[in-house]
């Protein structure tokens, strides 16, 4: 099962089909209930109308035998019961009934006195004539007619009846009344439910046939659409597998011509591949340059030691010490770069940038040119004291190598940020080279000798430290015509 639905396409198809199935079942059930309620309501209205019509006749004094009841063709059975639940009148053609207070289908054969009228075929015609006159008087006198009462709301019940040999389900409406000279009566009038059941059955059958077909169409369309939409993903996966196998980071995944999420994914993947290629190339250059930088002092130191071992009088101790110091500084720079590349956090300790600069400059000895200071106190920043001290030292060392007569260090606040600037009066940095000098092992003079100074890592380290402290390190021309390096850091608490 997990393998069957292991693809996005299969899960999307299953999800869409299930959602549509639930919606169809809910809508179908609602429609069936609404249809059934509507048809039952119509049947109830028909039963109420028939029951009210019969009740009105009884209240008006119409005799049981003269009631205008539905015949067998109407298919609406009527049953009239007295207070003792005896049948006093039924509709024509009613053969069997259930769901009412009595299952009798023949009028009670007791004395006809409760009928309130004699037989009209001639027997006691005078009494019949008197009854007609009394009925006319009651019709003319509303107060006399108010002696009969009809219940306000009919009561419904389900049952069955057989009319002219045909049995069916019915909805019965019961009306209680009190008729003149007849006492309490109950009228049951039924309306057939065959139309309701036939319509509900037809709708149910149509849904049982149509819903699976519709679900099949939804599932098929979802499968095809998802397959077409995910085809570029398969192409991207294949190309990524090929790139991994070939280790050729110059290759790129295909970008579909659409403007959807998959196209954006492909473009982002290509950007990631470009960044990965750049990172790998940068690491390769780093390893090559580091090997070159380490090889020269190591070879020089080995040569001096070998010469000193063979000819102690020719041993250059100062050169050996210088090469050892250079190796130590280079190893420290490489170690710091490795920590920065590994994502070492600078920390959040607060420190005064002016105090840090004053302390670092006071410990420097052997500078080639004097260093002028202009420091604004209480410029607090958050970060690593050791890393920021290293940045200041690297910037001053760089300025000492290129300055003609002096170096100037300033600390201040500008536009809500702390600014540490180191300037010199040397030749400056050409505008075209102002970004390249921050790359690792880059030196504009391209010299590699021990006498030319650093290995080209100082400015790269300074830029990396600045970025990890949320700041920037840029270079421009100073007022004295040389280079001006500006370290901009956010103020602590800003």
C-alpha positions as CSV (number, residue, x, y, z in Angstrom):
1,X,0.0,0.0,0.0
2,X,2.8,2.4,0.9
3,X,4.5,1.6,-2.4
4,X,1.3,2.0,-4.4
5,X,0.7,5.5,-3.0
6,X,4.4,6.4,-2.8
7,X,4.2,9.0,-5.6
8,X,2.8,12.5,-5.4
9,X,0.7,11.8,-8.5
10,X,-1.0,8.8,-6.8
11,X,-1.5,10.7,-3.6
12,X,-2.9,13.7,-5.4
13,X,-5.3,11.5,-7.4
14,X,-6.4,9.6,-4.3
15,X,-6.9,12.9,-2.4
16,X,-8.9,14.6,-5.1
17,X,-11.1,11.5,-5.6
18,X,-11.8,11.2,-1.9
19,X,-12.6,14.9,-1.6
20,X,-15.0,14.7,-4.6
21,X,-16.5,11.4,-3.2
22,X,-17.2,13.0,0.2
23,X,-18.7,16.1,-1.5
24,X,-20.9,14.0,-3.8
25,X,-22.1,11.8,-1.0
26,X,-22.9,14.9,1.2
27,X,-24.7,16.7,-1.7
28,X,-26.5,13.6,-2.8
29,X,-27.7,12.8,0.7
30,X,-28.9,16.4,1.1
31,X,-30.7,16.3,-2.3
32,X,-32.4,13.0,-1.4
33,X,-33.5,14.3,2.0
34,X,-34.7,17.6,0.4
35,X,-36.6,15.7,-2.3
36,X,-38.2,13.3,0.2
37,X,-39.2,16.1,2.5
38,X,-40.7,18.1,-0.3
39,X,-42.7,15.1,-1.6
40,X,-43.8,14.1,1.8
41,X,-44.8,17.7,2.4
42,X,-46.9,17.7,-0.7
43,X,-48.5,14.4,0.3
44,X,-49.2,15.9,3.8
45,X,-50.9,18.9,2.2
46,X,-53.1,16.7,0.1
47,X,-54.1,14.6,3.1
48,X,-54.7,17.8,5.2
49,X,-56.9,19.2,2.4
50,X,-59.0,16.0,2.2
51,X,-59.3,15.7,6.0
52,X,-60.4,19.3,6.3
53,X,-62.9,19.0,3.6
54,X,-64.5,16.0,5.2
55,X,-64.4,17.6,8.6
56,X,-66.1,20.7,7.3
57,X,-68.9,18.6,6.0
58,X,-69.4,16.9,9.3
59,X,-69.3,20.2,11.2
60,X,-71.9,21.5,8.8
61,X,-74.3,18.8,9.7
62,X,-73.9,16.6,6.7
63,X,-74.9,13.0,7.4
64,X,-72.5,10.1,7.2
65,X,-74.2,8.7,4.2
66,X,-74.2,12.0,2.4
67,X,-70.5,12.8,2.9
68,X,-68.7,13.6,-0.3
69,X,-65.8,11.2,0.1
70,X,-63.1,10.3,-2.5
71,X,-63.8,7.3,-4.6
72,X,-61.4,4.5,-5.6
73,X,-60.1,6.4,-8.6
74,X,-58.8,9.2,-6.4
75,X,-56.7,6.8,-4.4
76,X,-57.2,8.8,-1.2
77,X,-58.7,6.6,1.5
78,X,-60.8,8.3,4.2
79,X,-61.9,6.8,7.5
80,X,-64.2,8.5,10.0
81,X,-64.3,7.2,13.7
82,X,-66.5,8.2,16.6
83,X,-65.4,8.7,20.2
84,X,-65.3,4.9,20.7
85,X,-63.0,4.4,17.7
86,X,-65.9,2.8,15.7
87,X,-66.0,3.4,12.0
88,X,-68.9,5.5,11.0
89,X,-67.9,6.3,7.4
90,X,-65.3,5.2,4.9
91,X,-64.4,6.1,1.4
92,X,-65.5,3.9,-1.5
93,X,-63.2,1.1,-2.5
94,X,-61.3,0.9,0.8
95,X,-60.5,-2.8,1.5
96,X,-57.8,-2.7,4.1
97,X,-56.1,0.0,6.2
98,X,-53.4,0.3,8.9
99,X,-51.8,3.2,10.7
100,X,-55.1,4.6,12.0
101,X,-56.9,4.0,15.3
102,X,-59.0,1.2,13.7
103,X,-58.3,-1.2,11.0
104,X,-62.0,-1.7,10.2
105,X,-63.1,-0.7,6.7
106,X,-66.9,-1.1,7.1
107,X,-69.2,1.4,8.9
108,X,-70.5,0.3,12.3
109,X,-73.9,-1.4,12.1
110,X,-75.4,0.1,15.3
111,X,-78.5,2.3,15.5
112,X,-78.5,5.2,13.0
113,X,-79.7,7.7,15.6
114,X,-76.2,9.3,15.7
115,X,-76.5,9.9,12.0
116,X,-78.9,12.8,12.7
117,X,-81.0,11.9,9.7
118,X,-83.4,9.3,8.4
119,X,-83.2,7.5,5.1
120,X,-84.1,9.8,2.3
121,X,-85.7,7.1,0.1
122,X,-89.1,8.2,1.4
123,X,-89.2,6.9,5.0
124,X,-90.3,9.6,7.3
125,X,-90.0,12.3,4.6
126,X,-91.4,14.8,7.0
127,X,-88.5,14.4,9.4
128,X,-86.1,14.6,6.4
129,X,-87.9,17.8,5.3
130,X,-87.5,19.2,8.9
131,X,-83.8,18.3,8.9
132,X,-83.3,20.1,5.6
133,X,-85.0,23.2,7.1
134,X,-82.8,22.9,10.2
135,X,-79.7,22.7,8.0
136,X,-80.8,25.8,6.1
137,X,-81.5,27.6,9.4
138,X,-78.0,26.7,10.7
139,X,-76.4,27.9,7.5
140,X,-78.3,31.2,7.9
141,X,-77.4,31.5,11.6
142,X,-73.6,31.6,12.2
143,X,-74.0,31.3,16.0
144,X,-75.7,27.9,15.5
145,X,-72.9,26.7,13.2
146,X,-70.3,27.6,15.7
147,X,-71.5,24.7,17.8
148,X,-69.1,22.4,15.8
149,X,-65.3,22.6,16.4
150,X,-62.3,21.4,14.3
151,X,-58.8,20.9,15.7
152,X,-56.3,23.5,14.5
153,X,-53.4,21.2,13.5
154,X,-53.7,17.9,11.8
155,X,-51.6,14.9,13.2
156,X,-49.7,12.9,10.6
157,X,-48.9,9.2,10.7
158,X,-47.6,6.6,8.2
159,X,-49.6,3.5,7.3
160,X,-50.9,1.4,4.4
161,X,-54.2,0.9,2.7
162,X,-55.7,-1.3,-0.1
163,X,-58.0,0.6,-2.5
164,X,-59.7,-1.4,-5.3
165,X,-57.2,-4.2,-4.8
166,X,-54.1,-2.1,-4.9
167,X,-52.0,-1.8,-1.8
168,X,-49.7,1.1,-1.1
169,X,-48.1,3.2,1.6
170,X,-50.0,6.3,2.7
171,X,-49.4,9.4,4.8
172,X,-52.5,9.9,7.0
173,X,-53.7,13.2,8.4
174,X,-55.9,13.0,11.5
175,X,-58.3,15.8,12.4
176,X,-60.3,15.8,15.6
177,X,-63.6,17.6,15.6
178,X,-66.9,17.9,17.5
179,X,-70.0,17.9,15.2
180,X,-73.5,18.9,16.0
181,X,-75.7,15.9,17.0
182,X,-72.7,13.5,16.4
183,X,-70.3,14.2,19.2
184,X,-66.6,13.8,19.0
185,X,-65.3,12.4,15.7
186,X,-61.9,11.8,14.1
187,X,-61.2,11.9,10.4
188,X,-58.3,10.0,8.8
189,X,-57.5,11.0,5.3
190,X,-54.6,9.5,3.4
191,X,-52.4,10.6,0.6
192,X,-50.3,8.1,-1.4
193,X,-46.5,8.0,-0.9
194,X,-45.8,6.1,-4.1
195,X,-44.7,9.2,-5.9
196,X,-42.3,10.1,-3.1
197,X,-40.8,6.6,-3.0
198,X,-40.6,6.3,-6.8
199,X,-38.8,9.7,-7.1
200,X,-36.4,8.9,-4.3
201,X,-35.7,5.5,-5.7
202,X,-35.1,6.9,-9.2
203,X,-32.8,9.6,-7.8
204,X,-30.9,7.1,-5.7
205,X,-30.4,4.8,-8.7
206,X,-29.2,7.7,-10.8
207,X,-26.7,8.7,-8.1
208,X,-25.4,5.1,-7.6
209,X,-24.7,4.9,-11.4
210,X,-23.5,8.5,-11.9
211,X,-21.3,8.9,-8.9
212,X,-18.8,6.1,-9.7
213,X,-18.6,7.3,-13.3
214,X,-18.0,10.9,-12.1
215,X,-15.3,9.7,-9.6
216,X,-13.6,7.8,-12.3
217,X,-13.5,10.8,-14.5
218,X,-12.2,13.0,-11.7
219,X,-9.5,10.4,-10.8
220,X,-8.4,10.0,-14.4
221,X,-8.3,13.7,-15.1
222,X,-6.3,14.3,-11.9
223,X,-3.9,11.5,-12.8
224,X,-3.2,12.9,-16.3
225,X,-3.0,16.6,-15.1
226,X,-0.7,15.7,-12.3
227,X,1.5,13.6,-14.5
228,X,1.8,16.4,-17.0
229,X,2.5,18.9,-14.3
230,X,5.2,16.8,-12.6
231,X,7.0,15.8,-15.8
232,X,9.5,18.7,-15.4
233,X,10.2,17.4,-11.9
234,X,11.3,14.0,-13.4
235,X,13.5,15.9,-15.8
236,X,15.1,17.9,-13.0
237,X,15.6,14.7,-11.0
238,X,17.3,12.9,-13.8
239,X,19.6,15.8,-14.5
240,X,20.5,16.2,-10.9
241,X,21.3,12.5,-10.8
242,X,23.5,12.9,-13.8
243,X,25.3,15.9,-12.3
244,X,25.9,13.9,-9.1
245,X,27.3,11.0,-11.0
246,X,29.5,13.1,-13.3
247,X,30.6,15.6,-10.5
248,X,30.3,18.2,-13.2
249,X,28.9,21.3,-11.4
250,X,28.9,23.3,-14.6
251,X,25.8,21.5,-15.8
252,X,22.3,22.9,-15.1
253,X,18.8,21.5,-14.8
254,X,16.3,22.3,-17.5
255,X,13.9,25.1,-16.7
256,X,10.3,24.6,-18.1
257,X,8.7,27.4,-20.1
258,X,6.0,27.8,-17.5
259,X,5.8,30.4,-14.7
260,X,4.7,28.1,-12.0
261,X,6.3,26.7,-8.8
262,X,8.2,24.0,-10.7
263,X,9.9,26.6,-13.0
264,X,10.9,28.6,-9.9
265,X,12.2,25.4,-8.3
266,X,14.3,24.8,-11.4
267,X,15.7,28.3,-11.4
268,X,16.5,28.1,-7.7
269,X,18.2,24.8,-8.2
270,X,20.4,26.3,-10.9
271,X,21.3,29.2,-8.6
272,X,22.2,26.6,-5.9
273,X,24.3,24.7,-8.4
274,X,26.1,27.9,-9.4
275,X,26.7,28.8,-5.8
276,X,28.0,25.3,-5.1
277,X,30.2,25.4,-8.2
278,X,31.6,28.7,-7.0
279,X,32.1,27.4,-3.5
280,X,33.9,24.3,-4.7
281,X,36.1,26.3,-7.1
282,X,36.8,28.7,-4.2
283,X,37.8,25.8,-2.0
284,X,40.1,24.4,-4.8
285,X,41.8,27.7,-5.2
286,X,42.1,28.1,-1.5
287,X,43.8,24.7,-1.1
288,X,46.1,25.4,-4.1
289,X,47.0,28.9,-2.8
290,X,47.4,27.7,0.8
291,X,49.7,24.9,-0.4
292,X,51.7,27.4,-2.4
293,X,51.9,29.8,0.5
294,X,53.0,27.1,2.9
295,X,55.4,25.5,0.5
296,X,57.6,28.6,0.2
297,X,58.4,29.3,3.8
298,X,58.7,25.6,4.6
299,X,61.1,25.0,1.8
300,X,63.1,28.1,2.8
301,X,63.2,27.0,6.4
302,X,64.2,23.5,5.5
303,X,67.0,24.8,3.3
304,X,68.3,27.1,6.1
305,X,68.2,24.2,8.6
306,X,70.0,21.9,6.2
307,X,72.7,24.5,5.5
308,X,73.0,25.2,9.2
309,X,73.4,21.5,10.0
310,X,76.2,21.1,7.4
311,X,77.8,24.5,8.0
312,X,76.7,26.0,11.3
313,X,78.6,29.2,10.6
314,X,76.3,29.9,7.6
315,X,73.0,29.4,9.6
316,X,70.6,32.4,9.1
317,X,68.8,32.5,12.4
318,X,66.9,35.7,11.7
319,X,65.6,34.3,8.4
320,X,64.6,31.0,10.0
321,X,62.7,32.9,12.8
322,X,61.0,35.1,10.2
323,X,59.9,32.1,8.2
324,X,58.6,30.4,11.4
325,X,56.6,33.5,12.3
326,X,55.2,33.7,8.8
327,X,54.2,30.0,9.0
328,X,52.6,30.7,12.4
329,X,50.6,33.7,11.1
330,X,49.5,31.8,8.0
331,X,48.4,28.8,10.0
332,X,46.4,31.1,12.3
333,X,44.7,32.8,9.3
334,X,43.8,29.5,7.8
335,X,42.4,28.2,11.0
336,X,40.3,31.4,11.5
337,X,39.0,31.1,7.9
338,X,38.1,27.5,8.5
339,X,36.1,28.5,11.6
340,X,34.3,31.3,9.8
341,X,33.4,28.9,6.9
342,X,32.0,26.5,9.4
343,X,29.6,29.1,10.6
344,X,31.2,30.2,13.9
345,X,29.0,32.7,15.6
346,X,30.6,36.0,16.6
347,X,28.9,36.1,20.0
348,X,26.8,39.0,21.5
349,X,29.2,40.5,24.0
350,X,29.0,44.3,24.2
351,X,32.2,46.3,23.8
352,X,33.3,49.8,23.2
353,X,34.8,50.1,19.7
354,X,36.9,53.1,20.6
355,X,38.4,51.4,23.7
356,X,39.1,48.3,21.6
357,X,40.9,50.4,19.0
358,X,42.9,52.3,21.6
359,X,44.1,49.1,23.3
360,X,45.1,47.4,20.1
361,X,47.0,50.4,18.7
362,X,48.8,50.9,22.0
363,X,50.2,47.4,21.8
364,X,51.7,47.7,18.3
365,X,55.4,48.0,18.0
366,X,57.7,48.4,15.1
367,X,55.2,50.2,12.8
368,X,56.9,51.7,9.8
369,X,54.8,54.9,9.9
370,X,53.0,56.6,12.8
371,X,49.3,56.0,13.4
372,X,47.1,58.9,14.1
373,X,44.0,58.3,16.2
374,X,40.6,60.1,16.3
375,X,38.3,58.0,18.6
376,X,34.8,58.9,19.7
377,X,34.0,57.3,23.1
378,X,31.0,55.1,24.0
379,X,30.5,53.6,20.6
380,X,29.1,50.2,21.7
381,X,28.8,47.2,19.3
382,X,28.0,43.5,19.9
383,X,30.2,40.7,18.8
384,X,33.5,38.9,19.3
385,X,36.3,41.0,20.8
386,X,39.0,38.7,19.3
387,X,37.6,38.8,15.8
388,X,37.1,42.6,15.8
389,X,40.6,43.1,17.1
390,X,41.8,40.9,14.3
391,X,40.0,43.0,11.7
392,X,41.6,46.2,13.1
393,X,45.0,44.6,13.1
394,X,44.7,43.4,9.5
395,X,43.5,46.8,8.3
396,X,46.4,48.6,10.1
397,X,48.9,46.1,8.8
398,X,47.6,46.6,5.3
399,X,47.8,50.4,5.6
400,X,51.4,50.2,7.0
401,X,52.5,48.3,3.9
402,X,51.1,50.9,1.5
403,X,51.3,54.2,3.4
404,X,53.8,56.9,2.5
405,X,54.0,59.0,5.7
406,X,51.2,58.0,8.0
407,X,48.1,56.0,8.9
408,X,44.9,57.4,10.4
409,X,42.4,55.4,12.5
410,X,39.0,56.9,13.4
411,X,36.0,55.6,15.3
412,X,32.6,57.4,15.2
413,X,28.8,57.1,14.6
414,X,27.2,57.7,11.2
415,X,23.5,57.2,10.3
416,X,22.9,55.2,13.4
417,X,25.8,52.8,12.8
418,X,29.3,52.5,14.3
419,X,32.1,53.3,11.8
420,X,35.8,52.3,12.2
421,X,37.9,53.7,9.4
422,X,41.6,53.1,8.6
423,X,43.2,55.4,5.9
424,X,46.6,55.9,4.5
425,X,48.3,58.3,2.1
426,X,49.7,55.6,-0.3
427,X,48.8,54.9,-3.9
428,X,45.2,53.8,-3.1
429,X,43.3,51.0,-4.7
430,X,42.2,51.2,-8.3
431,X,38.4,51.3,-8.5
432,X,38.3,48.2,-10.7
433,X,40.1,46.2,-8.0
434,X,38.1,47.4,-5.0
435,X,36.2,44.1,-4.7
436,X,38.8,41.7,-5.9
437,X,41.2,42.6,-3.0
438,X,38.8,41.0,-0.6
439,X,39.2,37.6,-2.2
440,X,41.5,35.1,-0.6
441,X,45.1,35.1,-1.6
442,X,44.7,38.1,-3.8
443,X,47.5,40.7,-3.9
444,X,47.6,43.5,-6.4
445,X,51.4,43.3,-6.8
446,X,51.2,39.6,-7.4
447,X,54.4,39.2,-5.4
448,X,55.0,36.0,-3.4
449,X,58.3,36.7,-1.8
450,X,58.7,36.9,2.0
451,X,59.8,40.6,1.8
452,X,56.4,41.7,0.3
453,X,54.3,41.0,3.3
454,X,51.1,39.0,3.8
455,X,49.7,36.1,2.0
456,X,46.6,37.9,0.8
457,X,44.3,36.7,3.6
458,X,44.1,39.7,5.9
459,X,41.4,41.6,3.9
460,X,39.4,38.4,3.2
461,X,39.3,37.6,6.9
462,X,38.3,41.2,7.7
463,X,35.4,41.1,5.2
464,X,34.1,37.7,6.4
465,X,34.2,38.9,10.1
466,X,32.3,42.1,9.1
467,X,29.6,40.1,7.4
468,X,29.2,37.7,10.3
469,X,28.7,40.7,12.6
470,X,26.0,42.1,10.4
471,X,28.1,44.9,9.0
472,X,30.1,45.8,5.9
473,X,33.7,46.4,4.9
474,X,34.3,48.7,1.9
475,X,37.2,50.6,0.5
476,X,37.4,54.0,-1.2
477,X,39.8,56.8,-1.6
478,X,40.9,58.7,1.5
479,X,41.3,62.5,1.8
480,X,45.1,62.0,1.6
481,X,44.8,60.2,-1.7
482,X,45.4,56.7,-0.5
483,X,43.0,53.9,0.5
484,X,40.3,54.3,3.2
485,X,38.8,51.1,4.6
486,X,35.5,51.6,6.5
487,X,34.1,48.9,8.8
488,X,30.4,49.7,9.5
489,X,28.7,47.8,12.3
490,X,25.2,48.1,13.9
491,X,25.2,49.7,17.3
492,X,24.5,47.5,20.3
493,X,20.8,47.5,21.1
494,X,19.8,49.1,17.9
